[in-house]
Amino acid sequence: MLELLSGNKMRGLLLACLLMIGSPAMAGAPIVAAASDLQFALTTAAEQFKQETGHSLRLNFGSSGNFRRQIAQGAPFELYLSADERYVQALYEEGHTRDEGVIYAIGRLVWLERAGRDALPSDGAPSDASPLAAVKEVVASGTGDAATRIALANPEHAPYGVAAKQALEHAGLWEQTESFRVLGENVSQAAQFALSDDARGGLVAYSLALAPALSERSEYVLIPQEWHSPLRQRMVLTNQAGEVANAFYQWLQEDEGQAILRTYGFSVE
């Protein structure tokens, strides 16, 4: 059984940094950098972890590429959960992490839109047989007005943005959608755009579509996995990690942590 220590070793420089950027109540909590597709899943996991151990975590959600750069520049993150394993591998090769980390989940991509959208004819609704039917209808309309925007995360630094681009390329729609696309800084922001009045929908993470905050007002269809590169999500402890971060890292690999990830649509095997 993993033993949780007092955490004295992690309270030096990291504690000083946390006191500058966090509230007193969270000052000693390890800072976790997590891909934004984990916004709901990891929040649930951290709450359960706290109930079981008494230890709090400070969760930061954003694009995996941005976090990769910040860690390389010395940001005080103790645990990094990336939506693209290549970012973790790069940090390991550069000497910023304890090891190569582990795959904690395989993500999925979906087309997400507001429930009951009537902006296009009913035959423009996505389905398992034609998951990007709505995108095709947008392109065919040729109007380019605000209600036909297509949301996705920025492919330059967001793994789900890369997957969205690949899916559109697979369907022969990438170049055709250039004037219709609106980019989110990360996939969570893309999901917000997708459900706004200014968009037809968007390509986002399955885990976000399953979250109660979004599922109550949206509809989605899964994009076939073969339409894009696998979203192999890897996590790793940085060289700054202390005992609490290490305990949470281990906890996420155990039954309780894995069960939470499954609830949000991640494959963990």
C-alpha positions in Angstrom: 0.0 0.0 0.0 1.2 3.4 -0.9 2.2 5.4 2.2 1.4 9.2 2.2 4.1 11.1 3.9 4.0 14.5 5.5 5.3 16.2 2.4 8.1 18.2 4.1 10.4 17.7 1.1 8.0 19.5 -1.2 7.5 22.6 0.9 10.6 24.6 0.0 10.7 26.5 -3.2 7.3 25.2 -4.4 5.6 26.5 -1.3 7.0 30.0 -1.9 5.8 29.9 -5.4 2.3 28.8 -4.4 2.1 31.5 -1.7 2.7 34.1 -4.5 0.1 32.7 -6.9 -2.5 30.9 -4.8 -4.8 31.4 -1.8 -3.5 30.5 1.7 -5.8 27.5 1.9 -4.3 26.0 -1.3 -0.7 27.2 -0.7 0.7 23.8 0.1 -1.2 21.9 -2.5 0.7 20.4 -5.5 0.0 22.1 -8.8 -1.2 19.8 -11.5 -1.1 20.7 -15.2 -3.8 18.8 -17.1 -5.2 18.8 -20.6 -8.5 20.5 -20.8 -10.4 17.4 -21.9 -9.9 16.3 -18.2 -11.7 19.4 -16.8 -14.6 17.4 -15.4 -13.0 13.9 -15.0 -9.9 15.1 -13.1 -11.9 17.5 -10.9 -14.1 14.5 -9.8 -11.0 12.4 -9.2 -9.2 15.1 -7.2 -12.3 15.5 -5.0 -12.5 11.8 -4.3 -8.7 11.6 -3.7 -9.1 14.4 -1.1 -12.0 12.6 0.6 -9.8 9.5 1.0 -6.5 11.1 1.9 -7.2 14.6 3.1 -4.8 16.0 0.5 -5.8 18.8 -1.8 -4.5 19.4 -5.3 -4.4 22.6 -7.4 -5.7 21.8 -10.9 -4.7 23.8 -13.9 -6.4 23.0 -17.2 -5.2 24.1 -20.6 -3.7 23.0 -23.9 -1.1 20.2 -23.6 1.4 22.0 -25.8 1.3 25.2 -23.8 1.9 23.2 -20.6 4.8 21.3 -22.2 6.5 24.6 -23.0 5.9 26.0 -19.5 7.3 23.0 -17.7 10.4 23.2 -19.9 10.8 26.8 -18.8 10.6 25.8 -15.1 6.9 26.3 -14.2 6.2 24.7 -10.7 4.0 21.9 -11.9 4.5 18.6 -10.1 2.3 16.4 -12.2 1.5 16.7 -15.9 -1.4 15.0 -17.7 -1.1 15.5 -21.4 -3.6 14.7 -24.1 -0.6 13.8 -26.4 2.1 11.5 -25.2 4.7 13.1 -27.4 4.8 16.1 -25.2 5.6 14.0 -22.2 8.3 12.1 -24.1 9.9 15.3 -25.2 10.1 16.6 -21.6 11.6 13.3 -20.5 14.3 13.5 -23.2 15.1 17.0 -22.1 15.5 15.9 -18.5 12.5 17.6 -16.9 10.6 14.5 -15.7 11.4 11.6 -13.4 10.8 9.0 -16.1 8.7 8.5 -19.3 5.4 8.4 -17.3 2.5 6.1 -18.2 -0.5 6.0 -20.5 -3.5 6.8 -18.4 -6.2 7.0 -21.1 -7.1 6.9 -24.7 -9.3 9.8 -25.7 -12.1 10.0 -28.3 -13.3 12.8 -30.6 -16.9 13.8 -31.1 -19.0 16.2 -33.2 -20.9 18.3 -30.6 -23.8 20.7 -31.1 -26.6 22.3 -29.2 -29.6 20.1 -28.6 -32.5 20.8 -31.0 -30.4 22.8 -33.5 -32.7 23.8 -36.4 -30.2 26.1 -38.1 -30.0 23.5 -41.0 -32.4 21.0 -42.5 -33.0 17.8 -40.5 -31.0 15.8 -43.0 -27.9 17.9 -41.9 -27.9 16.3 -38.5 -24.9 14.1 -37.7 -25.3 10.4 -37.3 -23.1 7.4 -36.8 -23.2 6.8 -40.6 -22.3 10.4 -41.4 -20.8 12.1 -38.3 -19.8 15.2 -40.2 -23.0 15.7 -42.1 -23.6 19.0 -40.4 -20.2 20.2 -41.6 -21.0 19.2 -45.1 -24.2 21.2 -44.9 -22.4 24.2 -43.7 -19.9 24.0 -46.6 -22.8 23.5 -49.0 -24.6 26.6 -47.7 -21.7 28.8 -48.5 -23.1 31.6 -46.4 -20.2 32.0 -43.9 -22.4 33.8 -41.4 -21.9 33.5 -37.6 -24.4 30.7 -37.2 -22.4 28.4 -39.4 -19.1 28.5 -37.5 -17.3 25.2 -36.8 -15.4 25.1 -33.6 -12.2 23.2 -32.8 -9.1 23.5 -30.6 -6.1 25.2 -32.2 -4.1 22.4 -33.9 -0.8 24.2 -33.3 -0.8 23.2 -29.6 -3.9 21.3 -28.7 -3.9 17.5 -29.4 -7.7 17.5 -29.9 -7.3 20.2 -32.5 -4.8 18.0 -34.3 -7.3 15.2 -34.2 -10.1 17.5 -35.4 -8.0 18.6 -38.4 -7.2 15.0 -39.3 -10.8 14.1 -39.1 -11.8 16.9 -41.4 -9.0 16.0 -43.8 -10.1 12.4 -43.8 -13.6 13.6 -44.8 -12.2 16.0 -47.5 -13.4 19.0 -45.6 -10.4 20.7 -44.1 -9.7 23.2 -46.9 -13.4 23.7 -47.6 -14.0 24.8 -44.0 -11.2 27.4 -43.7 -13.6 30.3 -43.7 -16.0 28.7 -41.3 -13.6 27.6 -38.6 -13.3 29.2 -35.1 -10.3 28.1 -33.0 -10.4 27.6 -29.2 -7.2 28.0 -27.2 -7.9 24.5 -25.9 -10.6 21.8 -26.4 -12.6 23.1 -23.4 -12.9 26.5 -25.0 -13.7 24.9 -28.3 -16.6 23.1 -26.7 -17.9 26.4 -25.3 -17.7 27.9 -28.8 -19.5 24.8 -30.3 -22.5 25.3 -28.1 -22.8 29.1 -28.6 -25.3 30.9 -30.8 -22.4 31.7 -33.1 -21.6 28.2 -34.1 -23.2 25.2 -35.8 -21.2 22.9 -33.6 -17.7 21.6 -33.2 -15.1 18.8 -32.9 -14.3 18.3 -29.3 -13.4 15.7 -26.6 -15.9 12.9 -25.8 -15.1 13.4 -22.1 -16.5 17.0 -22.3 -19.6 15.8 -24.2 -20.4 13.4 -21.3 -20.0 16.0 -18.5 -23.4 16.9 -17.0 -22.7 20.6 -17.5 -22.7 20.1 -21.3 -24.7 16.9 -21.9 -27.9 18.5 -20.6 -27.9 21.0 -23.4 -26.1 19.2 -26.3 -26.0 16.3 -28.6 -23.0 14.5 -30.0 -21.8 11.7 -32.3 -18.5 9.9 -32.0 -16.0 10.3 -34.8 -14.5 7.0 -36.0 -11.2 6.4 -34.3 -9.5 5.5 -37.6 -10.2 9.1 -38.9 -7.4 10.5 -36.8 -4.2 9.5 -34.9 -4.8 7.8 -31.6 -5.3 10.2 -28.7 -2.8 8.4 -26.4 -2.8 10.5 -23.2 0.3 10.1 -21.0 1.0 11.5 -17.5 4.3 12.0 -15.7 5.8 13.4 -12.5 8.1 16.3 -13.1 11.4 16.7 -11.3 9.6 19.0 -8.8 7.1 16.4 -7.7 6.6 15.7 -4.0 4.9 12.9 -2.1 1.3 14.1 -2.5 1.7 14.5 -6.3 3.2 11.0 -6.4 0.3 9.6 -4.4 -2.2 11.1 -6.8 -0.3 9.8 -9.8 -0.4 6.3 -8.3 -4.1 6.7 -7.3 -5.1 7.5 -10.9 -3.7 4.2 -12.0 -5.7 2.2 -9.5 -9.2 1.0 -9.7 -11.0 4.1 -8.3 -9.1 6.5 -10.6 -9.5 4.4 -13.6 -13.3 4.0 -13.0 -13.7 7.7 -13.0 -11.9 8.0 -16.3 -14.1 5.3 -17.8 -17.2 7.3 -16.6 -16.1 10.2 -18.8 -15.6 8.0 -21.9 -11.9 7.4 -21.7 -10.5 4.0 -22.6 -8.0 2.9 -19.9 -6.9 -0.5 -21.2 
